[in-house]
Amino acid sequence: MPTYRAPLADFRFLLTEWLKLAEHTDVPGFTEAAELAGPLLEEGAKLCENVLFPLNQSGDEEGCRWEDGNVYMPKGFKEAYAQYVVGGWPAFTCDPAFGGQGLPEVLNMPVTEMICSANLSFGLTPGLSHSAYNLMAKYCPDELKPRFMPKLISGEWSGVMCLTEPQCGTDLGLIRTKATPNADGTYAIEGTKIFISSGEQDITENILHLVLAKLPDAPKGVKGISLFLVPKVWVNEDGSLGERNAVKCASIEHKMGIHGSSTCVMNYDGAKGYLIGEPHRGLPAMFTMMNAARIYVGVQGLGVAEAAYQGALAYANERLQGRALKGPKQPEKPADPITVHPDVRRMLLTIRAFCEGGRALVLLTAMKHDLTHRHPDADVRERADDFVQLMTPIVKAYLTDMGTESANLAMQCLGGYGYIREYGIEQYARDARIAQIYEGTNGIQALDLVGRKLSHKFGKYLRAFFHPAQDFIDEHKHDPAMQEFIKPLDKHMGYLRQASLWIAQKGLTNPDDAAAASVEYLRLFALVVMAWIWAQQARLALQGGAESPEFYKEKLATARFFYARILPQTISLLACLTAGSKPLMEPNLELS
Ligand SMILES: Cc1cc2nc3c(=O)[nH]c(=O)nc-3n(C[C@H](O)[C@H](O)[C@H](O)COP(=O)(O)OP(=O)(O)OC[C@H]3O[C@@H](n4cnc5c(N)ncnc54)[C@H](O)[C@@H]3O)c2cc1C
């Protein structure tokens, strides 16, 4: 049976002892966050463990149901969502001007991770709504905000993003949905969007569709895309609900995983909408939502990996097969638990090292995101933003690739039972997979890293990682206890520098070389970032702190596992990426 307990001790350690939230007294909201973190995360854990997690398997089995344009979510989801709203969870990091509590995003991430672990499908509706909130907060015309923001923030209404059409997903320049001006200043939206998550559902009374469409005078390609707010139910000027808009769900998809999330074909038949932001500037506005959403999708990979780890660990402790190679560990039993076998330990520790390192990376990135919006010093804001820009594709792609890898490793730990529905682990493998695809495929994330982030202002974004990492090395290079981490960190940062330089130079003459190297480069980068993070955690573990001695002992042991067994992968990645594009471009892939 699957099992899930929120990793509260790790959240506490990271927020208090590593990020030291309470000490950032110059950043509005951080000291309140430090005070509230304990009780808030404990309450969030209760909701996830006791309400959302028990609906995960049943939601997967039952799935969503489409009937004549309406979509019904699995049993229990509506009530669980109502509990989520009553608890104030959608609002706690939102703008107080519209009913939010203004707490920093760094507190939202642990809650998001717990929801993704407990029930990924359930989490999609509120997760997308939060991304829609981020977009609306920045681009919604001020006069419309009082009408839409309070209910989006409270969770009574949800928000969805509508980009994809049958002929285009990655290449949004090809979209065909049209927007024609109406006499009253609104627009008539005409077209079909596909794969729209939560595009229709029965758990919120209204759904705000953020739709990309083209105005009649739109230039060709991505420069001709505008963004529109199209409510499912029209909202009158006084905020009351009006008539049903011409927004209809034509069908829902039958898919590999996330069965408890509706993936909708949406028809807009002259639906009324408002222009959001400037005409033809819809894509940059949508990217505001997408960047936050990409971090959120990374957390989906992390959340599923954590739940898969816990399920596999519990099983491996009970499953008796074979004997430890150096002699029985539990001679009184017919066999030892499979945790004695090095290969099972390899699988479990790979997931653990990923989850604890990935969690730290997510919280650090969220904290930097908060600094970009809250810090009084413009220089600090700019450096923090550089870090977020650099890490966004890494968080999205590395965490979701590892989410799938972790779910598969967890399944392997259970042997045949891992493949059987009742045990719950195969669901994680099916659910995790989509996160590598949506919100910009992981291949596109890698291109973003080499194409936009690496070259930006002669490496300005890169320095947001290299400088603090180098400072950390310099600070601890004479500490004998840290040698086992500092020396390899220094060496592997050298490989990353070498790879960055190779791509920068080759990309100038042959863009295929840079593109061909991109996926391995992103993974290499992620591993070196993880190494930097693990070295910092190891240093804290060596000192000890407020958690149990066992907690620090295990942290240190996991850091050592990461350095010995995971980090050396950089060497083969470097060899692959510097092989150039010829081996990829030479073979013929045309159908004969
Ligand atoms: C369950 C689910 C939920 C979704 N939810 C939403 C949603 O809420 N809203 C929404 O708008 N969309 C949603 N999507 C759509 C999703 O974002 C797209 O499927 C995704 O962006 C990929 O687009 P595509 O399917 O058209 O693939 P394509 O763009 O056709 O890509 C196919 C392959 O080619 C590669 N490729 C394409 N172009 C390039 C290039 N220039 N360079 C290198 N490689 C390239 C891709 O990486 C991919 O591997 C969802 C999809 C699914 C399955």
The ligand as an ORCA input file, in Angstrom:
! r2SCAN-3c Opt
* xyz 0 1
  C      -1.820     16.132    -20.004
  C      -1.452     17.402    -20.704
  C      -1.774     18.626    -20.140
  C      -1.480     19.811    -20.807
  N      -1.890     21.011    -20.280
  C      -1.804     22.127    -21.049
  C      -2.420     23.349    -20.646
  O      -3.000     23.441    -19.548
  N      -2.365     24.408    -21.490
  C      -1.748     24.349    -22.698
  O      -1.753     25.332    -23.420
  N      -1.127     23.214    -23.104
  C      -1.160     22.107    -22.316
  N      -0.562     20.948    -22.735
  C       0.166     20.936    -23.983
  C       1.683     20.818    -23.792
  O       2.184     21.988    -23.217
  C       2.303     20.491    -25.153
  O       1.928     19.165    -25.467
  C       3.809     20.655    -25.161
  O       4.165     22.003    -25.051
  C       4.453     20.095    -26.420
  O       3.787     20.547    -27.571
  P       3.321     19.487    -28.679
  O       2.581     18.416    -27.990
  O       2.641     20.216    -29.766
  O       4.675     18.858    -29.207
  P       5.573     19.440    -30.405
  O       5.741     20.901    -30.249
  O       5.057     18.949    -31.689
  O       6.970     18.725    -30.083
  C       7.244     17.353    -30.422
  C       8.703     17.054    -30.102
  O       9.551     17.889    -30.903
  C      10.412     18.658    -30.089
  N      10.559     20.002    -30.666
  C       9.591     20.795    -31.162
  N      10.118     21.952    -31.585
  C      11.445     21.895    -31.351
  C      12.527     22.793    -31.541
  N      12.355     24.014    -32.062
  N      13.755     22.392    -31.163
  C      13.954     21.180    -30.588
  N      12.970     20.294    -30.395
  C      11.729     20.645    -30.746
  C       9.740     18.723    -28.726
  O      10.686     18.934    -27.658
  C       9.084     17.344    -28.647
  O      10.008     16.403    -28.190
  C      -0.811     19.753    -22.051
  C      -0.456     18.511    -22.606
  C      -0.797     17.353    -21.972
  C      -0.455     16.045    -22.624
*
